[in-house]
Amino acid sequence: MQLPLELTSHPARRCNHPVLLSMTRPNREMLHRQRALLRRAVPAGFPSPADDYVERRLSLDEHLVEHRESTFFMRVAGESMCGMGIYDGDLLVVDRALPATPGSVVIAVVDGEFTVKQLLHTPDGMTLRAAHPDYPDLHIRPEQDFSIWGVVRWNVHKL
């Protein structure tokens, strides 16, 4: 069964199987590189010239990764989750150590295929819900091979 969303290693390269980005050099460098953090928040404009100095360094690794050994990065392909702000080409930060709770956005494996959807518990059982009207809910049947691979913690996309 081909699900409407694939996860790939790069938005320009599509394949049938997901590629985890956790061990690629660009992602390791992105997370380990520290960026400047201004002392004051910028309310709705430019910082004051007096704030041109740096208070401390900001590590994206510290900010985005709670469980280092169980956190992975996956690239989204498809539009099934655009209603939740997850778009084609976005980078998801996925934590496998977290429990999937109702309403969580999860990476699920259904009949051997990966998909990203919102997990719901209904009277009929578990349902994976897309955030786009063109994609129907996926009701998990008892005979299906189904597992939750991880919980999406962050979504990184270009503005």
N, C-alpha and C positions, 0 to 999 in steps of 0.2 A: 504494500500500500504506500503510495507516494503522498506524503503530507504536504500542505501548501507552503511550508517554510523550510528552507534548508539553512544550515549553518556551515559557513565555509571559511577558509583561511584568509581570503582576500575578496573584497566585493567584486572585483573584476574577474575572478576565477571561480566558476561554479562547479560543484561536484556532487555526487550522490551521498557521500559520507562526510560528516563534520570533521573538522580538523581543530584540535585544541591549540590555542595560541599561547598556552602558558609557558612554553619553553623556547619560544622564538626570541631571537636577540632584540629586535626592535621593542617588543613589549617588556622584556626584562629591563632594557635601558630606560624605557618610559617610566616604569615604576620606581626604579632606583635613582633616577635623576631627581634632584631636589630643586624646587622652584622657589622664588622669593615670595614671601607673604608680607603684604603691607600691614603696618601696625593697626591702622583703622580700617573699618569696612567702608566701601565706597557706596554711599546711599543711592545716588541716581545720577552720577556724572563722573567727572574726573577727580582724582585725588588732589589734595592741596599740594603746592610745591614743597611745603614743609614735610610732607609725608614721602618724599623721594628716597628716604632711607629705609632699610629693611630691618624689621624687628627680629626675625628668625627665618630659617629655611623651612619650606613646606615639602614634605615627602608625600607623593601620591600613594606610595606603598602604605604609609601609615594611615592615610585618609581613606583609602578604598579597600584595603585588605585586612580583614579581621583574623582570618585563619589562613596563614600563609601557605601551609602545605596542602590545603584543600581548596584553594582558590584558583580558578581558571578563567581564561578570556576566550570569548567566542564571538565571531562576527555574524551578524544577522543578514539573511538574504530573504527578501520578500516583504510584503506589506501587511501581513495578517495582524500585526500588533500596533499599527500606527495610531489607533485610538487611545493607546496608553503612552504615546510618545516614543515608541520603539520603531525605528525606521530602517529600511534597507541600508546596509552598510554600517550600522551602529555597532559599537563594541560593547559587549555585555561582560560584566564582572560577575562570575558565578561562583557561589560558595557551596561546596558539597557537604560541609559539616553542619549546616543549618537544617532544622526540620522544616518540611514544607507544611505550611498551615493554610487553611482555606483563605482564598484571596491572594495568595502568593503568586508571583510570576515565576514559573519554573521552567527548567529544561527537562523535558520528559522524553522517554524512549517508548514508543508505541510500535509493536511488531517490528522491532529492529531499526526504526527510523527516529531520528531526533527531531524535536519540535520545541518551540518556545510558546507557552500559553499561560493563561491564568488558571490556577487550580481551584475548582469549586467542588464542594460536597453537596450533593442533592439527595432527595429521598430515593432516587434510583441508583445512586452510587456516585463515583467520581466522574467529573466532567472537566474537560479542558476547553476553555473558552478563548476564542480569538477576540481581538479588539478591533474588528473591522466587519462591517455588515455583509460583505461578500463571502465570509468564511463561516461555515456553520460550526456549532458546538460539536465537540468530539466526545461522545459518551463512551466511557470505558466499559467494555463488556467483560464478563468474567473469563471468557476463553481467550482474551487478548493477552499478549505478552506486553506487560506495562510496568514501568518503574519511573521513579523520579530521580533524575541524574543529579540535579542541583537546584539551588534557589538563586534567582537573579537578584543581586544586591544593588548594582549600579548599571546605568546605561550611559555610555559616553557617545555623544554625537556632535558633529560639526554644525555650527549655526550658520 
